[in-house]
Amino acid sequence: MMRALDDAFKSVQTLHAPRYPAAVIAVEVDPGQVDVNVSPTKTEVRFTRDGEVFSAVYNAVREALMAGGLCRI
């Protein structure tokens, strides 16, 4: 999800692009599709369908930036 957020910010020409964008992203996924045992500290998770999660986050961030008038392609 962090990669999708970073890539979405990099893919558009923002007026004041933050170097390290911050976001709150709510994702609803079937618990059976998530592996929370990737790291001992539970700071990382793995999605079974990671490509779909990436695309959804990437597109949502780009659309939000454009809708808010914060960027142009």
N, CA, C and O of each residue as an XYZ file, in Angstrom:
292
protein
N       0.819     -1.178      0.000
C       0.000      0.000      0.000
C       0.874      1.258      0.000
O       0.534      2.256     -0.635
N       1.991      1.204      0.708
C       2.885      2.359      0.714
C       3.455      2.611     -0.677
O       3.593      3.759     -1.097
N       3.779      1.553     -1.379
C       4.319      1.707     -2.741
C       3.274      2.326     -3.663
O       3.600      3.183     -4.484
N       2.032      1.901     -3.533
C       0.958      2.463     -4.354
C       0.771      3.945     -4.048
O       0.581      4.748     -4.961
N       0.823      4.307     -2.781
C       0.687      5.714     -2.377
C       1.837      6.529     -2.953
O       1.608      7.580     -3.551
N       3.057      6.064     -2.784
C       4.223      6.776     -3.316
C       4.164      6.899     -4.834
O       4.414      7.974     -5.377
N       3.836      5.813     -5.520
C       3.770      5.838     -6.984
C       2.684      6.771     -7.486
O       2.877      7.456     -8.490
N       1.552      6.813     -6.810
C       0.460      7.701     -7.230
C       0.888      9.156     -7.117
O       0.582      9.959     -7.998
N       1.593      9.505     -6.046
C       2.071     10.876     -5.905
C       3.130     11.195     -6.945
O       3.166     12.315     -7.455
N       3.988     10.249     -7.271
C       5.049     10.483     -8.250
C       4.516     10.562     -9.671
O       5.128     11.203    -10.525
N       3.386      9.920     -9.935
C       2.887      9.830    -11.306
C       2.154     11.091    -11.760
O       1.845     11.232    -12.943
N       1.880     11.988    -10.853
C       1.171     13.216    -11.198
C       2.050     14.417    -10.898
O       2.964     14.348    -10.076
N       1.765     15.498    -11.566
C       2.510     16.727    -11.329
C       1.738     17.538    -10.300
O       0.780     18.229    -10.645
N       2.140     17.460     -9.071
C       1.451     18.221     -8.030
C       2.066     19.600     -7.903
O       3.230     19.809     -8.245
N       1.284     20.525     -7.413
C       1.779     21.881     -7.226
C       2.798     21.928     -6.086
O       3.836     22.580     -6.195
N       2.493     21.239     -5.008
C       3.379     21.195     -3.841
C       3.467     19.742     -3.377
O       2.906     19.372     -2.345
N       4.162     18.946     -4.137
C       4.240     17.512     -3.839
C       5.033     17.279     -2.568
O       6.185     17.700     -2.464
N       4.423     16.609     -1.600
C       5.181     16.296     -0.391
C       6.233     15.225     -0.677
O       6.006     14.315     -1.475
N       7.345     15.341     -0.040
C       8.403     14.355     -0.252
C       7.993     12.998      0.308
O       8.272     11.960     -0.291
N       7.333     13.016      1.452
C       6.855     11.794      2.086
C       5.363     11.957      2.350
O       4.976     12.413      3.426
N       4.523     11.595      1.391
C       3.080     11.805      1.571
C       2.529     10.966      2.724
O       2.967      9.843      2.974
N       1.567     11.545      3.405
C       0.891     10.845      4.497
C      -0.552     10.622      4.088
O      -1.142     11.445      3.387
N      -1.106      9.531      4.516
C      -2.487      9.226      4.162
C      -3.085      8.271      5.176
O      -2.383      7.525      5.859
N      -4.389      8.318      5.251
C      -5.140      7.328      6.012
C      -5.968      6.574      4.983
O      -6.798      7.162      4.289
N      -5.739      5.280      4.891
C      -6.404      4.465      3.882
C      -7.116      3.313      4.575
O      -6.499      2.520      5.286
N      -8.414      3.235      4.357
C      -9.199      2.130      4.920
C      -9.434      1.105      3.818
O      -9.963      1.435      2.757
N      -9.045     -0.123      4.072
C      -9.207     -1.197      3.093
C      -9.975     -2.328      3.753
O      -9.599     -2.819      4.817
N     -11.044     -2.725      3.112
C     -11.818     -3.854      3.614
C     -11.501     -5.078      2.767
O     -11.744     -5.097      1.561
N     -10.953     -6.099      3.418
C     -10.520     -7.310      2.730
C     -10.940     -8.509      3.566
O     -10.928     -8.460      4.796
N     -11.305     -9.566      2.894
C     -11.605    -10.821      3.573
C     -10.378    -11.218      4.390
O      -9.285    -11.326      3.834
N     -10.533    -11.437      5.694
C      -9.380    -11.788      6.536
C      -8.593    -13.005      6.019
O      -7.397    -13.125      6.287
N      -9.235    -13.875      5.305
C      -8.548    -15.031      4.742
C      -7.596    -14.669      3.616
O      -6.785    -15.495      3.198
N      -7.688    -13.445      3.122
C      -6.844    -12.984      2.027
C      -5.642    -12.164      2.514
O      -4.912    -11.585      1.709
N      -5.441    -12.120      3.844
C      -4.369    -11.317      4.424
C      -3.500    -12.191      5.323
O      -4.014    -12.952      6.143
N      -2.189    -12.081      5.166
C      -1.245    -12.785      6.034
C      -0.607    -11.752      6.950
O       0.173    -10.915      6.495
N      -0.935    -11.804      8.239
C      -0.389    -10.846      9.200
C       0.882    -11.358      9.865
O       1.452    -10.669     10.711
N       1.324    -12.524      9.509
C       2.511    -13.113     10.117
C       3.770    -12.936      9.271
O       4.674    -13.771      9.305
N       3.819    -11.848      8.517
C       4.974    -11.585      7.659
C       6.158    -11.102      8.491
O       7.297    -11.505      8.252
N       5.888    -10.241      9.463
C       6.969     -9.751     10.323
C       6.603     -9.958     11.784
O       5.427     -9.887     12.142
N       7.581    -10.211     12.623
C       7.311    -10.457     14.042
C       6.660     -9.269     14.747
O       5.916     -9.451     15.710
N       6.936     -8.062     14.275
C       6.388     -6.872     14.929
C       5.006     -6.495     14.408
O       4.405     -5.533     14.887
N       4.503     -7.237     13.441
C       3.186     -6.995     12.842
C       3.089     -5.618     12.180
O       2.012     -5.025     12.138
N       4.194     -5.117     11.672
C       4.197     -3.829     10.986
C       4.002     -3.981      9.484
O       3.963     -2.992      8.752
N       3.881     -5.208      9.034
C       3.735     -5.488      7.605
C       2.743     -6.626      7.437
O       2.711     -7.568      8.228
N       1.937     -6.521      6.392
C       1.013     -7.602      6.057
C       1.178     -7.942      4.589
O       1.707     -7.137      3.823
N       0.738     -9.115      4.188
C       0.799     -9.527      2.788
C      -0.607     -9.877      2.338
O      -1.319    -10.617      3.016
N      -1.005     -9.339      1.185
C      -2.310     -9.608      0.610
C      -2.187    -10.705     -0.436
O      -1.245    -10.709     -1.228
N      -3.132    -11.632     -0.442
C      -3.135    -12.698     -1.446
C      -3.253    -12.101     -2.844
O      -2.573    -12.545     -3.770
N      -4.109    -11.100     -2.999
C      -4.328    -10.464     -4.298
C      -3.696     -9.074     -4.279
O      -4.381     -8.063     -4.440
N      -2.392     -9.042     -4.081
C      -1.698     -7.773     -3.884
C      -1.774     -6.834     -5.083
O      -1.780     -5.616     -4.907
N      -1.832     -7.366     -6.277
C      -1.956     -6.515     -7.460
C      -3.249     -5.732     -7.475
O      -3.272     -4.570     -7.880
N      -4.318     -6.355     -7.038
C      -5.612     -5.675     -6.991
C      -5.624     -4.605     -5.901
O      -6.185     -3.526     -6.092
N      -5.009     -4.903     -4.768
C      -4.932     -3.919     -3.684
C      -4.088     -2.729     -4.140
O      -4.465     -1.579     -3.916
N      -2.954     -2.999     -4.774
C      -2.097     -1.932     -5.287
C      -2.874     -1.033     -6.248
O      -2.860      0.190     -6.108
N      -3.548     -1.638     -7.220
C      -4.289     -0.865     -8.219
C      -5.385     -0.024     -7.581
O      -5.577      1.135     -7.948
N      -6.101     -0.604     -6.630
C      -7.191      0.123     -5.977
C      -6.659      1.332     -5.208
O      -7.226      2.421     -5.294
N      -5.585      1.148     -4.468
C      -5.010      2.256     -3.699
C      -4.430      3.307     -4.635
O      -4.679      4.500     -4.463
N      -3.669      2.875     -5.609
C      -3.049      3.797     -6.571
C      -4.099      4.667     -7.264
O      -3.967      5.890     -7.317
N      -5.139      4.026     -7.792
C      -6.173      4.771     -8.505
C      -6.974      5.675     -7.582
O      -7.339      6.783     -7.973
N      -7.252      5.229     -6.374
C      -8.002      6.053     -5.425
C      -7.212      7.304     -5.038
O      -7.783      8.390     -4.928
N      -5.920      7.156     -4.836
C      -5.084      8.307     -4.477
C      -5.015      9.292     -5.635
O      -5.162     10.497     -5.431
N      -4.797      8.802     -6.831
C      -4.750      9.697     -8.004
C      -6.063     10.433     -8.196
O      -6.072     11.637     -8.452
N      -7.176      9.713     -8.073
C      -8.483     10.347     -8.243
C      -8.729     11.395     -7.158
O      -9.285     12.456     -7.437
N      -8.320     11.104     -5.931
C      -8.494     12.068     -4.836
C      -7.648     13.315     -5.065
O      -8.105     14.429     -4.810
N      -6.442     13.138     -5.536
C      -5.585     14.293     -5.825
C      -6.173     15.161     -6.933
O      -6.163     16.388     -6.840
N      -6.677     14.528     -7.967
C      -7.273     15.276     -9.074
C      -8.585     15.947     -8.649
O      -8.828     17.101     -9.001
N      -9.416     15.248     -7.909
C     -10.687     15.811     -7.463
C     -10.470     16.997     -6.538
O     -11.262     17.940     -6.532
N      -9.407     16.951     -5.763
C      -9.102     18.054     -4.851
C      -8.364     19.185     -5.510
O      -8.028     20.170     -4.853
N      -8.104     19.067     -6.799
C      -7.405     20.108     -7.526
C      -5.941     20.226     -7.125
O      -5.315     21.262     -7.349
N      -5.403     19.183     -6.541
C      -4.029     19.222     -6.075
C      -3.028     18.756     -7.105
O      -1.820     18.836     -6.884
N      -3.525     18.268     -8.234
C      -2.591     17.823     -9.255
C      -3.255     17.868    -10.612
O      -4.468     18.020    -10.753
N      -2.404     17.730    -11.589
C      -2.863     17.593    -12.967
C      -1.954     16.585    -13.641
O      -0.773     16.475    -13.309
N      -2.501     15.866    -14.569
C      -1.698     14.840    -15.242
C      -0.943     15.444    -16.395
O      -0.208     14.740    -17.088
